Amino acid sequence: MSAKATSQATWEQDVLQAEGPVLVDFWAEWCGPCRMVAPVLDQIQADNPDKITILKLNVDENPQLAMKYQITSIPAMKVFQGGEVKTTIIGAKPKPALEKDLAAFIG
């Protein structure tokens, strides 16, 4: 199961109005570390389908959202809950490190 894409058009519904926690992976096609972290996020989503929703946002296609959430380097991941950013993770990390960062949401 791979992460679903979100965009400016669906942001409000997909992220801000979501029931539970939503991790948004801010990425770009040309970003090598982004491509490395994508399968790890897919595994975390597959392991925790009822606990967290993982979405991808292409920063090149959605620059307004990247600016709004101050994305200055990618990969950057932000966990939203109740429409607010609860945590930010910068950079590609192995699965155990990401799971530790997300323990409050998937623990």
N, C-alpha and C positions, 0 to 999 in steps of 0.2 A: 504494500500500500504506500503510494508516494504522496507527498504533501501536495495539497491543492493550492492553486494560485489564487491570490486575491489582487485587487487593483483599487484605484481611486473610486471606481464606479460601485464596487461591492464592499468597500472598507467598512462603512457604517454597520451594515448588516453582518458581515463576516467576523468583524473584530470587536467593534465598540458595543454591539448589542448581543454578543455571544453569551450563552448560558454559563459556561465554565471558563477556565483559563485557556488562552490562545497564545501560542508562541508564533511570532511572525519572524521568518527568516528573511532579512533584507539582503538581497543578492544581486548579481549581474552575470550575464552569460560569459563574459571575458575573465571572470574572477576564479582563478585556480583553487584557492582555499574554499570558496563557496561550493565548488563541485565536489571537494573532498568531504565537506560536512553534510551535504545533502543526503547521502545514504545512511548516515548515522542518525539524522533526524527522522528519516523514514522508519528506521528500526525502533526508535523511541516511540514514534506514533503507533507502530504496530504492536508494541509491548504495552501501551497504555491508552487504548482507544477510548475508554470511558473517562479518563482523567484529564487529558489535555488534547487540544486541537492544534495541529501544526500547519501553518500556511506559509506560502512563499510570496514575497513581493519583489518584483524586478525593479530596482531603483532607477534603471535607465528609462523604463516605460512609465514610472510613477515618481518623477522628481519632486513633485509637491509634497508627497508623503515623506519622502526621504529627508527633505528639508525640515518639515514640521517636526519630525522626531529626531532631528540633529544627527543623522547618519553621516559620519565623516570617514569611516572606514568599514569595509565589508570583508568577511561576513559579520553581520551584527544581528543579534537576535533579541527581541524584546517580548516579554511575557505580559500580556494584557489581561486584566480581570476587572469586571465591572466598568469597562471603558477606560481604565487607567493603566499606565505602565507600572508593573509591580517589580520587575527586575530586567536588567540588561546584561547580555553576554556578548563580548566582543572577541572575534577570532575563531578559527576552526579549532576544535578540541576533540579528543577521543571520547567515545561513548561514556566510559565511567565518569569522566570529568563533567560532561554535560549533564549526566543523570544526577550528579552531586549538586550542580548548580540549580537543577530543577526539582530537587528533593521536596521542597515545600509544596510543589504542585502535583508531583507524581508519587511521592513517598508513601 
